[in-house]
């Protein structure tokens, strides 16, 4: 079996953009476990690359800890 050599890196901005799309989802599959996993992943990417710039809730009125609303957020990158 032959495998193509894959890319070893991905742009942080591409990863954050993808994560933000996932965290904004409202379908049945985008539950607390899914969104908390995405948040954990993107925060690790941002911290490791020294690009963490915080996040904002999509809806401040639906942001109780441990709920889908808490993980319905978007991350920003530092301005360059």
Buried (B, 14 or more C-beta within 10 A) or exposed (E): EEEEEEEEEEEBEEBBEBBBEBBEBEEEEBEEEBBBEBBEBBBEBBEEEEBBEEBEBBEEEEBEEEEBBBBBBBBBBEEE
